[in-house]
Amino acid sequence: MIEVNQQINAVRREVGSRVLEAGEARTVTISQAYDAAIDDVWDACTNPERIPRWFLPVSGDLRLHGRYQLEGNAGGTIERCDPPKSFAATWEYGGNTSWIEVRLSAEPEGGTRFELEHTAHVDDRWGEFGPGAVGIGWEMGLMGLSLHLSSGQAVDPQEAAAWATSDEGKLFIALSSQRWCDAHIASGADEAAAQAAADRTTAAYTGTAPEQSPES
């Protein structure tokens, strides 16, 4: 489906913090450069006919202040739109609201950099799983976007689901989880706590039991 190490190395990851009116929040930022024009990447990310070709089926009103719903996943409201450079929206799932912002920019040597920042309040889920809980999901989305932009074809959902449970897919998840752990530690997180959270995240995505430390 895709060369795992090449895709893992193509992605930049950053974990940060932010203070919102309702309290402390964490940011997870992921980006990748694509060999495609900015207008093409913008269309792939905002056209309801193209979004399902690499991500998920979407319904609703995809314009400023409109509501959207991703099939089997989050929905929300589009809060800001500046084509073809950026858009921002709420990300509402499981009774919780967080926020996403997508930014597109031209790469110095050609192509387009896609950057997504996901901001969420600090809660028990963050303490248990860390940034990889959302980071891995977005990373699989960027992989789908890479496949779509490079081929012009739609990613087969059944093929993608089967790949995610294959040995290669599990390797991708494990490597992604570890890279998010590294980014978490680089942001100032306790190394042992960050690694334990990453192990739980890897286990949750792959359906395997996390390794226990001798103290467990």
BABAKOL-691027 format. One record per atom (N, C-alpha, C): z, x, y; residue in one letter; atom name. Coordinates in steps of 0.02 Angstrom, whole numbers. Layout:
residues N
((Z; X; Y); "a"; "CA") ...
end
This chain:
residues 216
((0; 41; -60); "m"; "N") ((0; 0; 0); "m"; "CA") ((0; 43; 63); "m"; "C") ((45; 94; 64); "i"; "N") ((48; 140; 121); "i"; "CA") ((83; 203; 98); "i"; "C") ((67; 259; 132); "e"; "N") ((100; 322; 115); "e"; "CA") ((171; 321; 146); "e"; "C") ((221; 320; 103); "v"; "N") ((289; 307; 125); "v"; "CA") ((314; 358; 175); "v"; "C") ((312; 422; 158); "n"; "N") ((339; 473; 203); "n"; "CA") ((302; 476; 269); "n"; "C") ((236; 466; 267); "q"; "N") ((197; 466; 328); "q"; "CA") ((219; 410; 375); "q"; "C") ((230; 350; 347); "q"; "N") ((251; 294; 388); "q"; "CA") ((322; 304; 414); "q"; "C") ((367; 329; 372); "i"; "N") ((435; 342; 394); "i"; "CA") ((436; 391; 452); "i"; "C") ((396; 444; 447); "n"; "N") ((395; 496; 498); "n"; "CA") ((360; 474; 562); "n"; "C") ((320; 421; 558); "a"; "N") ((282; 397; 616); "a"; "CA") ((326; 356; 664); "a"; "C") ((384; 336; 640); "v"; "N") ((427; 291; 678); "v"; "CA") ((482; 328; 715); "v"; "C") ((495; 307; 777); "r"; "N") ((552; 332; 815); "r"; "CA") ((606; 279; 815); "r"; "C") ((669; 301; 809); "r"; "N") ((725; 255; 805); "r"; "CA") ((780; 277; 853); "r"; "C") ((811; 229; 887); "e"; "N") ((866; 245; 933); "e"; "CA") ((916; 189; 933); "e"; "C") ((980; 207; 934); "v"; "N") ((1034; 158; 937); "v"; "CA") ((1072; 170; 1002); "v"; "C") ((1086; 116; 1038); "g"; "N") ((1122; 122; 1102); "g"; "CA") ((1171; 66; 1112); "g"; "C") ((1198; 62; 1171); "s"; "N") ((1247; 10; 1188); "s"; "CA") ((1232; -19; 1256); "s"; "C") ((1258; -78; 1267); "r"; "N") ((1246; -112; 1330); "r"; "CA") ((1304; -162; 1341); "r"; "C") ((1322; -172; 1404); "v"; "N") ((1373; -221; 1419); "v"; "CA") ((1340; -284; 1448); "v"; "C") ((1349; -340; 1414); "l"; "N") ((1323; -404; 1437); "l"; "CA") ((1380; -445; 1466); "l"; "C") ((1363; -501; 1497); "e"; "N") ((1414; -544; 1526); "e"; "CA") ((1464; -567; 1474); "e"; "C") ((1440; -578; 1413); "a"; "N") ((1483; -603; 1360); "a"; "CA") ((1520; -547; 1323); "a"; "C") ((1507; -484; 1342); "g"; "N") ((1542; -429; 1310); "g"; "CA") ((1497; -373; 1288); "g"; "C") ((1524; -329; 1245); "e"; "N") ((1489; -270; 1223); "e"; "CA") ((1432; -288; 1175); "e"; "C") ((1377; -251; 1181); "a"; "N") ((1319; -263; 1138); "a"; "CA") ((1291; -196; 1115); "a"; "C") ((1253; -198; 1061); "r"; "N") ((1219; -139; 1036); "r"; "CA") ((1143; -150; 1040); "r"; "C") ((1107; -96; 1050); "t"; "N") ((1034; -99; 1052); "t"; "CA") ((1005; -57; 996); "t"; "C") ((954; -84; 964); "v"; "N") ((916; -50; 912); "v"; "CA") ((844; -47; 937); "v"; "C") ((819; 14; 947); "t"; "N") ((751; 22; 974); "t"; "CA") ((708; 59; 924); "t"; "C") ((649; 31; 910); "i"; "N") ((603; 60; 862); "i"; "CA") ((534; 64; 894); "i"; "C") ((497; 117; 881); "s"; "N") ((430; 122; 910); "s"; "CA") ((384; 161; 864); "s"; "C") ((319; 147; 873); "q"; "N") ((267; 182; 835); "q"; "CA") ((203; 181; 875); "q"; "C") ((165; 235; 872); "a"; "N") ((100; 239; 906); "a"; "CA") ((45; 218; 858); "a"; "C") ((-3; 180; 883); "y"; "N") ((-59; 155; 843); "y"; "CA") ((-125; 177; 875); "y"; "C") ((-173; 191; 833); "d"; "N") ((-240; 210; 856); "d"; "CA") ((-278; 146; 871); "d"; "C") ((-258; 112; 924); "a"; "N") ((-288; 48; 944); "a"; "CA") ((-279; 38; 1018); "a"; "C") ((-324; 2; 1049); "a"; "N") ((-320; -12; 1121); "a"; "CA") ((-261; -58; 1135); "a"; "C") ((-232; -52; 1195); "i"; "N") ((-174; -91; 1212); "i"; "CA") ((-188; -166; 1209); "i"; "C") ((-248; -187; 1228); "d"; "N") ((-265; -259; 1226); "d"; "CA") ((-266; -284; 1154); "d"; "C") ((-288; -241; 1107); "d"; "N") ((-291; -261; 1037); "d"; "CA") ((-220; -268; 1009); "d"; "C") ((-177; -220; 1026); "v"; "N") ((-108; -224; 1002); "v"; "CA") ((-72; -284; 1032); "v"; "C") ((-84; -297; 1096); "w"; "N") ((-54; -355; 1129); "w"; "CA") ((-77; -420; 1094); "w"; "C") ((-141; -425; 1079); "d"; "N") ((-166; -485; 1046); "d"; "CA") ((-135; -493; 977); "d"; "C") ((-127; -437; 941); "a"; "N") ((-98; -440; 874); "a"; "CA") ((-26; -465; 876); "a"; "C") ((9; -450; 932); "c"; "N") ((80; -468; 938); "c"; "CA") ((92; -536; 970); "c"; "C") ((41; -566; 1000); "t"; "N") ((52; -628; 1037); "t"; "CA") ((6; -685; 1016); "t"; "C") ((-46; -670; 980); "n"; "N") ((-94; -722; 958); "n"; "CA") ((-67; -755; 895); "n"; "C") ((-54; -821; 897); "p"; "N") ((-25; -855; 838); "p"; "CA") ((-69; -853; 777); "p"; "C") ((-134; -839; 786); "e"; "N") ((-178; -833; 728); "e"; "CA") ((-174; -764; 697); "e"; "C") ((-153; -714; 736); "r"; "N") ((-150; -645; 709); "r"; "CA") ((-80; -626; 686); "r"; "C") ((-28; -653; 716); "i"; "N") ((41; -634; 698); "i"; "CA") ((53; -642; 623); "i"; "C") ((30; -697; 591); "p"; "N") ((43; -703; 519); "p"; "CA") ((5; -652; 476); "p"; "C") ((-45; -619; 505); "r"; "N") ((-83; -570; 467); "r"; "CA") ((-44; -506; 453); "r"; "C") ((11; -496; 491); "w"; "N") ((51; -435; 480); "w"; "CA") ((125; -449; 480); "w"; "C") ((146; -508; 503); "f"; "N") ((218; -521; 509); "f"; "CA") ((237; -585; 472); "f"; "C") ((243; -641; 508); "l"; "N") ((261; -705; 478); "l"; "CA") ((223; -761; 513); "l"; "C") ((211; -817; 478); "p"; "N") ((181; -875; 511); "p"; "CA") ((226; -898; 569); "p"; "C") ((194; -917; 623); "v"; "N") ((232; -936; 683); "v"; "CA") ((206; -1002; 710); "v"; "C") ((251; -1042; 736); "s"; "N") ((232; -1106; 767); "s"; "CA") ((267; -1111; 834); "s"; "C") ((245; -1160; 874); "g"; "N") ((276; -1171; 939); "g"; "CA") ((229; -1158; 996); "g"; "C") ((257; -1147; 1054); "d"; "N") ((220; -1138; 1116); "d"; "CA") ((228; -1066; 1139); "d"; "C") ((180; -1024; 1123); "l"; "N") ((186; -952; 1137); "l"; "CA") ((164; -936; 1207); "l"; "C") ((203; -958; 1254); "r"; "N") ((192; -942; 1324); "r"; "CA") ((260; -941; 1360); "r"; "C") ((260; -919; 1423); "l"; "N") ((322; -912; 1460); "l"; "CA") ((364; -976; 1458); "l"; "C") ((427; -970; 1439); "h"; "N") ((476; -1024; 1433); "h"; "CA") ((463; -1069; 1373); "h"; "C") ((412; -1053; 1332); "g"; "N") ((398; -1093; 1273); "g"; "CA") ((445; -1074; 1216); "g"; "C") ((451; -1119; 1168); "r"; "N") ((491; -1107; 1108); "r"; "CA") ((445; -1086; 1050); "r"; "C") ((469; -1040; 1010); "y"; "N") ((432; -1018; 951); "y"; "CA") ((477; -1022; 890); "y"; "C") ((446; -1024; 831); "q"; "N") ((483; -1023; 768); "q"; "CA") ((445; -984; 716); "q"; "C") ((476; -931; 690); "l"; "N") ((446; -893; 635); "l"; "CA") ((467; -925; 570); "l"; "C") ((420; -935; 526); "e"; "N") ((433; -970; 463); "e"; "CA") ((486; -934; 422); "e"; "C") ((540; -969; 406); "g"; "N") ((593; -941; 365); "g"; "CA") ((635; -888; 400); "g"; "C") ((629; -883; 466); "n"; "N") ((665; -830; 502); "n"; "CA") ((688; -856; 570); "n"; "C") ((687; -814; 619); "a"; "N") ((714; -831; 684); "a"; "CA") ((666; -874; 726); "a"; "C") ((695; -906; 777); "g"; "N") ((657; -941; 828); "g"; "CA") ((687; -922; 895); "g"; "C") ((662; -951; 949); "g"; "N") ((690; -935; 1014); "g"; "CA") ((646; -957; 1071); "g"; "C") ((663; -931; 1130); "t"; "N") ((627; -947; 1191); "t"; "CA") ((597; -884; 1222); "t"; "C") ((535; -888; 1243); "i"; "N") ((502; -831; 1276); "i"; "CA") ((526; -830; 1349); "i"; "C") ((563; -778; 1367); "e"; "N") ((596; -776; 1433); "e"; "CA") ((556; -737; 1485); "e"; "C") ((514; -692; 1463); "r"; "N") ((475; -653; 1511); "r"; "CA") ((411; -631; 1477); "r"; "C") ((355; -627; 1516); "c"; "N") ((291; -608; 1488); "c"; "CA") ((250; -573; 1541); "c"; "C") ((229; -512; 1527); "d"; "N") ((189; -472; 1573); "d"; "CA") ((132; -440; 1535); "d"; "C") ((80; -480; 1519); "p"; "N") ((25; -454; 1478); "p"; "CA") ((-16; -400; 1515); "p"; "C") ((-39; -348; 1479); "p"; "N") ((-27; -334; 1408); "p"; "CA") ((29; -282; 1399); "p"; "C") ((79; -283; 1442); "k"; "N") ((129; -229; 1441); "k"; "CA") ((194; -248; 1405); "k"; "C") ((218; -310; 1412); "s"; "N") ((283; -325; 1383); "s"; "CA") ((296; -400; 1380); "s"; "C") ((341; -417; 1335); "f"; "N") ((370; -485; 1335); "f"; "CA") ((441; -481; 1308); "f"; "C") ((481; -531; 1327); "a"; "N") ((550; -534; 1304); "a"; "CA") ((566; -605; 1282); "a"; "C") ((609; -610; 1231); "a"; "N") ((625; -676; 1204); "a"; "CA") ((694; -675; 1173); "a"; "C") ((724; -734; 1167); "t"; "N") ((785; -739; 1128); "t"; "CA") ((767; -737; 1054); "t"; "C") ((815; -717; 1013); "w"; "N") ((806; -712; 941); "w"; "CA") ((864; -750; 910); "w"; "C") ((851; -812; 890); "e"; "N") ((904; -857; 868); "e"; "CA") ((899; -868; 793); "e"; "C") ((952; -848; 758); "y"; "N") ((951; -853; 684); "y"; "CA") ((1023; -859; 658); "y"; "C") ((1032; -905; 611); "g"; "N") ((1098; -913; 580); "g"; "CA") ((1153; -931; 628); "g"; "C") ((1136; -967; 681); "g"; "N") ((1187; -987; 730); "g"; "CA") ((1203; -934; 781); "g"; "C") ((1171; -876; 778); "n"; "N") ((1183; -821; 826); "n"; "CA") ((1121; -810; 869); "n"; "C") ((1133; -788; 930); "t"; "N") ((1078; -773; 976); "t"; "CA") ((1081; -699; 995); "t"; "C") ((1024; -666; 988); "s"; "N") ((1016; -598; 1012); "s"; "CA") ((950; -598; 1052); "s"; "C") ((929; -539; 1073); "w"; "N") ((871; -536; 1118); "w"; "CA") ((824; -480; 1096); "w"; "C") ((759; -492; 1102); "i"; "N") ((710; -441; 1088); "i"; "CA") ((665; -430; 1149); "i"; "C") ((642; -369; 1157); "e"; "N") ((593; -352; 1208); "e"; "CA") ((541; -306; 1177); "e"; "C") ((478; -324; 1184); "v"; "N") ((422; -283; 1159); "v"; "CA") ((387; -251; 1218); "v"; "C") ((377; -186; 1214); "r"; "N") ((344; -149; 1268); "r"; "CA") ((285; -110; 1239); "r"; "C") ((228; -114; 1272); "l"; "N") ((168; -77; 1252); "l"; "CA") ((149; -29; 1307); "l"; "C") ((130; 32; 1287); "s"; "N") ((110; 82; 1337); "s"; "CA") ((55; 126; 1307); "s"; "C") ((13; 153; 1351); "a"; "N") ((-41; 197; 1329); "a"; "CA") ((-13; 265; 1310); "a"; "C") ((-37; 292; 1254); "e"; "N") ((-18; 359; 1233); "e"; "CA") ((-60; 410; 1271); "e"; "C") ((-32; 468; 1288); "p"; "N") ((-69; 519; 1327); "p"; "CA") ((-135; 539; 1295); "p"; "C") ((-137; 542; 1229); "e"; "N") ((-198; 565; 1195); "e"; "CA") ((-238; 507; 1166); "e"; "C") ((-225; 447; 1189); "g"; "N") ((-261; 388; 1166); "g"; "CA") ((-219; 346; 1119); "g"; "C") ((-236; 283; 1113); "g"; "N") ((-198; 238; 1071); "g"; "CA") ((-143; 204; 1111); "g"; "C") ((-101; 167; 1076); "t"; "N") ((-49; 127; 1107); "t"; "CA") ((17; 135; 1071); "t"; "C") ((70; 142; 1110); "r"; "N") ((138; 144; 1081); "r"; "CA") ((168; 74; 1085); "r"; "C") ((189; 50; 1027); "f"; "N") ((226; -13; 1021); "f"; "CA") ((300; 4; 1019); "f"; "C") ((340; -27; 1062); "e"; "N") ((412; -15; 1062); "e"; "CA") ((449; -82; 1063); "e"; "C") ((497; -91; 1020); "l"; "N") ((536; -153; 1017); "l"; "CA") ((609; -135; 1023); "l"; "C") ((643; -169; 1068); "e"; "N") ((715; -161; 1077); "e"; "CA") ((749; -227; 1059); "e"; "C") ((798; -223; 1013); "h"; "N") ((835; -282; 991); "h"; "CA") ((907; -273; 1013); "h"; "C") ((932; -320; 1053); "t"; "N") ((1000; -317; 1080); "t"; "CA") ((1043; -373; 1050); "t"; "C") ((1101; -354; 1023); "a"; "N") ((1145; -404; 992); "a"; "CA") ((1218; -388; 1007); "a"; "C") ((1259; -440; 1012); "h"; "N") ((1330; -430; 1022); "h"; "CA") ((1361; -395; 962); "h"; "C") ((1411; -355; 975); "v"; "N") ((1448; -322; 921); "v"; "CA") ((1489; -374; 884); "v"; "C") ((1481; -376; 818); "d"; "N") ((1519; -424; 777); "d"; "CA") ((1535; -393; 709); "d"; "C") ((1563; -433; 665); "d"; "N") ((1582; -407; 599); "d"; "CA") ((1521; -382; 560); "d"; "C") ((1464; -414; 570); "r"; "N") ((1404; -394; 534); "r"; "CA") ((1383; -324; 554); "r"; "C") ((1389; -308; 619); "w"; "N") ((1373; -241; 641); "w"; "CA") ((1420; -191; 609); "w"; "C") ((1483; -206; 607); "g"; "N") ((1531; -161; 576); "g"; "CA") ((1518; -149; 503); "g"; "C") ((1494; -201; 468); "e"; "N") ((1482; -195; 396); "e"; "CA") ((1417; -159; 380); "e"; "C") ((1364; -174; 419); "f"; "N") ((1298; -149; 401); "f"; "CA") ((1266; -100; 451); "f"; "C") ((1289; -100; 513); "g"; "N") ((1261; -55; 562); "g"; "CA") ((1191; -73; 583); "g"; "C") ((1155; -28; 616); "p"; "N") ((1089; -43; 644); "p"; "CA") ((1035; -55; 592); "p"; "C") ((1044; -30; 531); "g"; "N") ((992; -39; 481); "g"; "CA") ((981; -111; 461); "g"; "C") ((1030; -154; 472); "a"; "N") ((1023; -224; 453); "a"; "CA") ((962; -255; 486); "a"; "C") ((952; -241; 550); "v"; "N") ((891; -265; 584); "v"; "CA") ((837; -211; 585); "v"; "C") ((859; -148; 586); "g"; "N") ((810; -93; 591); "g"; "CA") ((761; -91; 534); "g"; "C") ((786; -99; 473); "i"; "N") ((740; -97; 415); "i"; "CA") ((690; -154; 418); "i"; "C") ((714; -213; 436); "g"; "N") ((669; -270; 441); "g"; "CA") ((613; -258; 492); "g"; "C") ((632; -232; 550); "w"; "N") ((581; -218; 600); "w"; "CA") ((535; -162; 577); "w"; "C") ((563; -114; 540); "e"; "N") ((521; -58; 517); "e"; "CA") ((468; -83; 468); "e"; "C") ((486; -131; 426); "m"; "N") ((436; -160; 381); "m"; "CA") ((384; -199; 420); "m"; "C") ((405; -229; 476); "g"; "N") ((357; -262; 519); "g"; "CA") ((308; -214; 550); "g"; "C") ((333; -156; 574); "l"; "N") ((288; -106; 602); "l"; "CA") ((240; -78; 550); "l"; "C") ((263; -74; 488); "m"; "N") ((218; -52; 434); "m"; "CA") ((162; -103; 425); "m"; "C") ((179; -168; 427); "g"; "N") ((128; -220; 421); "g"; "CA") ((79; -217; 479); "g"; "C") ((105; -204; 539); "l"; "N") ((61; -198; 598); "l"; "CA") ((15; -138; 590); "l"; "C") ((41; -84; 563); "s"; "N") ((-1; -24; 552); "s"; "CA") ((-58; -39; 504); "s"; "C") ((-42; -73; 449); "l"; "N") ((-94; -91; 400); "l"; "CA") ((-146; -137; 431); "l"; "C") ((-124; -186; 471); "h"; "N") ((-170; -234; 501); "h"; "CA") ((-215; -201; 553); "h"; "C") ((-186; -160; 597); "l"; "N") ((-225; -130; 650); "l"; "CA") ((-275; -78; 622); "l"; "C") ((-256; -44; 569); "s"; "N") ((-300; 8; 542); "s"; "CA") ((-358; -21; 501); "s"; "C") ((-347; -81; 472); "s"; "N") ((-398; -110; 429); "s"; "CA") ((-433; -171; 459); "s"; "C") ((-399; -204; 506); "g"; "N") ((-425; -267; 533); "g"; "CA") ((-414; -325; 486); "g"; "C") ((-384; -312; 429); "q"; "N") ((-373; -365; 379); "q"; "CA") ((-302; -390; 380); "q"; "C") ((-290; -447; 349); "a"; "N") ((-223; -475; 344); "a"; "CA") ((-186; -443; 286); "a"; "C") ((-122; -433; 295); "v"; "N") ((-79; -408; 240); "v"; "CA") ((-64; -467; 194); "v"; "C") ((-76; -458; 130); "d"; "N") ((-63; -511; 81); "d"; "CA") ((13; -519; 71); "d"; "C") ((42; -577; 88); "p"; "N") ((115; -585; 83); "p"; "CA") ((142; -574; 13); "p"; "C") ((106; -597; -38); "q"; "N") ((130; -588; -106); "q"; "CA") ((128; -515; -127); "q"; "C") ((75; -481; -106); "e"; "N") ((70; -410; -121); "e"; "CA") ((125; -370; -86); "e"; "C") ((139; -389; -23); "a"; "N") ((191; -355; 16); "a"; "CA") ((260; -367; -15); "a"; "C") ((272; -428; -38); "a"; "N") ((337; -444; -69); "a"; "CA") ((346; -405; -134); "a"; "C") ((292; -400; -173); "a"; "N") ((296; -363; -236); "a"; "CA") ((307; -289; -222); "a"; "C") ((274; -263; -171); "w"; "N") ((282; -193; -154); "w"; "CA") ((354; -178; -133); "w"; "C") ((385; -223; -96); "a"; "N") ((453; -212; -71); "a"; "CA") ((504; -204; -128); "a"; "C") ((489; -234; -185); "t"; "N") ((535; -229; -242); "t"; "CA") ((514; -175; -292); "t"; "C") ((459; -140; -278); "s"; "N") ((435; -86; -321); "s"; "CA") ((476; -23; -307); "s"; "C") ((468; 28; -348); "d"; "N") ((503; 91; -337); "d"; "CA") ((483; 122; -270); "d"; "C") ((420; 116; -253); "e"; "N") ((396; 144; -190); "e"; "CA") ((426; 106; -131); "e"; "C") ((429; 39; -138); "g"; "N") ((459; -1; -85); "g"; "CA") ((533; 13; -76); "g"; "C") ((568; 21; -131); "k"; "N") ((640; 37; -127); "k"; "CA") ((651; 106; -97); "k"; "C") ((605; 153; -111); "l"; "N") ((610; 219; -80); "l"; "CA") ((601; 213; -4); "l"; "C") ((553; 173; 17); "f"; "N") ((542; 162; 89); "f"; "CA") ((605; 134; 121); "f"; "C") ((636; 85; 90); "i"; "N") ((697; 54; 117); "i"; "CA") ((753; 105; 121); "i"; "C") ((762; 144; 68); "a"; "N") ((816; 193; 68); "a"; "CA") ((806; 246; 122); "a"; "C") ((744; 270; 130); "l"; "N") ((730; 319; 182); "l"; "CA") ((740; 290; 252); "l"; "C") ((717; 229; 262); "s"; "N") ((726; 195; 326); "s"; "CA") ((800; 187; 341); "s"; "C") ((838; 165; 292); "s"; "N") ((910; 155; 302); "s"; "CA") ((944; 220; 322); "s"; "C") ((925; 275; 290); "q"; "N") ((956; 339; 306); "q"; "CA") ((937; 362; 377); "q"; "C") ((875; 350; 397); "r"; "N") ((854; 369; 465); "r"; "CA") ((892; 328; 517); "r"; "C") ((905; 264; 502); "w"; "N") ((944; 223; 548); "w"; "CA") ((1016; 247; 550); "w"; "C") ((1041; 270; 493); "c"; "N") ((1108; 300; 491); "c"; "CA") ((1111; 361; 536); "c"; "C") ((1060; 403; 531); "d"; "N") ((1057; 464; 572); "d"; "CA") ((1056; 446; 647); "d"; "C") ((1018; 394; 664); "a"; "N") ((1014; 372; 734); "a"; "CA") ((1081; 344; 757); "a"; "C") ((1116; 310; 711); "h"; "N") ((1182; 282; 726); "h"; "CA") ((1231; 338; 741); "h"; "C") ((1231; 389; 699); "i"; "N") ((1276; 446; 709); "i"; "CA") ((1259; 482; 774); "i"; "C") ((1194; 490; 789); "a"; "N") ((1173; 522; 851); "a"; "CA") ((1196; 484; 913); "a"; "C") ((1208; 419; 905); "s"; "N") ((1230; 378; 962); "s"; "CA") ((1306; 385; 974); "s"; "C") ((1340; 421; 928); "g"; "N") ((1412; 431; 936); "g"; "CA") ((1455; 397; 884); "g"; "C") ((1425; 364; 835); "a"; "N") ((1463; 329; 783); "a"; "CA") ((1497; 378; 736); "a"; "C") ((1553; 357; 708); "d"; "N") ((1587; 398; 658); "d"; "CA") ((1541; 408; 599); "d"; "C") ((1534; 471; 577); "e"; "N") ((1486; 487; 525); "e"; "CA") ((1500; 452; 459); "e"; "C") ((1563; 452; 437); "a"; "N") ((1580; 420; 373); "a"; "CA") ((1570; 345; 376); "a"; "C") ((1590; 314; 431); "a"; "N") ((1582; 241; 437); "a"; "CA") ((1508; 222; 440); "a"; "C") ((1468; 263; 476); "a"; "N") ((1397; 249; 482); "a"; "CA") ((1363; 255; 414); "a"; "C") ((1382; 306; 376); "q"; "N") ((1352; 316; 310); "q"; "CA") ((1371; 259; 262); "q"; "C") ((1434; 238; 265); "a"; "N") ((1455; 183; 222); "a"; "CA") ((1418; 119; 239); "a"; "C") ((1408; 106; 303); "a"; "N") ((1370; 47; 324); "a"; "CA") ((1298; 51; 300); "a"; "C") ((1268; 111; 305); "a"; "N") ((1199; 120; 283); "a"; "CA") ((1193; 109; 208); "a"; "C") ((1242; 133; 170); "d"; "N") ((1241; 123; 97); "d"; "CA") ((1244; 48; 80); "d"; "C") ((1284; 11; 116); "r"; "N") ((1288; -61; 104); "r"; "CA") ((1223; -96; 123); "r"; "C") ((1191; -72; 176); "t"; "N") ((1127; -101; 197); "t"; "CA") ((1073; -87; 145); "t"; "C") ((1069; -26; 121); "t"; "N") ((1020; -9; 70); "t"; "CA") ((1030; -52; 8); "t"; "C") ((1093; -61; -12); "a"; "N") ((1108; -102; -71); "a"; "CA") ((1087; -174; -60); "a"; "C") ((1099; -200; 0); "a"; "N") ((1082; -269; 15); "a"; "CA") ((1006; -281; 12); "a"; "C") ((968; -232; 36); "y"; "N") ((895; -239; 37); "y"; "CA") ((863; -227; -31); "y"; "C") ((894; -184; -71); "t"; "N") ((863; -166; -135); "t"; "CA") ((894; -202; -194); "t"; "C") ((950; -237; -183); "g"; "N") ((983; -272; -237); "g"; "CA") ((1019; -226; -285); "g"; "C") ((1041; -168; -260); "t"; "N") ((1078; -121; -302); "t"; "CA") ((1149; -114; -276); "t"; "C") ((1194; -93; -318); "a"; "N") ((1264; -83; -297); "a"; "CA") ((1271; -19; -258); "a"; "C") ((1306; -20; -202); "p"; "N") ((1316; 42; -164); "p"; "CA") ((1359; 91; -202); "p"; "C") ((1345; 156; -192); "e"; "N") ((1386; 207; -225); "e"; "CA") ((1456; 206; -194); "e"; "C") ((1507; 212; -236); "q"; "N") ((1576; 212; -212); "q"; "CA") ((1600; 284; -203); "q"; "C") ((1640; 294; -152); "s"; "N") ((1670; 359; -142); "s"; "CA") ((1728; 369; -189); "s"; "C") ((1750; 430; -200); "p"; "N") ((1806; 442; -245); "p"; "CA") ((1869; 405; -224); "p"; "C") ((1876; 390; -158); "e"; "N") ((1936; 356; -135); "e"; "CA") ((1934; 281; -148); "e"; "C") ((1876; 255; -167); "s"; "N") ((1868; 182; -175); "s"; "CA") ((1906; 157; -236); "s"; "C") 
end
